[in-house]
């Protein structure tokens, strides 16, 4: 099917560019839909937030890193979970109902981390927020989707040293990786699965926000 009935134009354009070779088109009814349509106009404080359609929160300069659970070998990122909570709080304050919000992540450990942050606060305003792994939410949709990508890239070297990708060394590292004899291996976990990110982003109807280390995700 090349006609979609879920995403507004900007989210669809992103998916079109990276996943569908620009073959996807949109039904007119969803083309210009915005989150601001769901809230009371006279109570809006941050119109920019409510008209956002596709956005990134870049954590690469925030000292926000993933960690591995020694028992499950899955990973989580408390920093991303906390940023998610702050973002959700902002949406709720602006009048977005909790049942319109979905938080997604590829990792079950991160899902549990996010749930624990919200449970700790025990705020009834957050009770109907859905928190899910990307794979478990396939085929569904929400007005707002917030995605935790979790990974902060480190490079594995033959001598077991690690290097973090930065703006300064990015080009030289890319050139090294292209070399067949390179000693570098990118440690990217589930980020390598392009179809999973198509699934995650395309769940959003009006607003999709990715929280990620952008140097890793791009």
ZIQUI-V992254 format. One record per backbone hydrogen bond with DSSP energy under -0.5 kcal/mol. CO is the residue of the C=O (numbers start at 0). NH is the residue of the N-H. If there is no record, write none. Layout:
co=[CO,CO]
nh=[NH,NH]
//
This chain:
co=[1,1,3,7,8,9,10,11,12,13,14,14,15,15,19,24,26,26,27,29,30,33,34,35,38,39,40,45,46,47,48,49,52,54,55,56,56,58,58,62,66,67,68,73,74,75,76,77,78,79,80,81,82,83,84,85,86,87,88,89,90,91,96,97,99,100,101,102,103,104,106,107,108,109,110,111,112,113,114,115,116,117,117,121,122,123,125,129,131,132,133,134,136,141,142,142,143,144,145,146,146,147,148,150,152,153,153,154,155,156,160,162,165,168,169,170,171,172,173,174,175,178,184,185,186,187,188,189,191,192,193,194,195,196,197,199,200,202,204,206,207,208,208,209,209,210,211,211,212,212,213]
nh=[3,24,26,11,12,13,14,15,16,17,18,19,19,21,22,3,29,30,31,32,8,36,37,38,40,42,43,49,50,51,51,35,207,209,57,58,211,61,63,64,75,69,72,68,109,66,80,81,82,83,84,85,86,87,88,89,90,91,92,93,95,94,99,100,143,129,145,131,147,133,110,111,112,113,114,115,116,117,118,119,120,121,122,123,125,126,128,102,104,136,136,137,139,204,205,206,101,208,103,148,210,105,150,212,164,155,186,162,184,159,156,154,169,172,173,174,175,176,177,178,178,181,155,187,153,190,191,192,193,196,197,198,199,200,201,202,203,141,7,144,54,146,210,56,211,148,58,213,215,216,217]
//
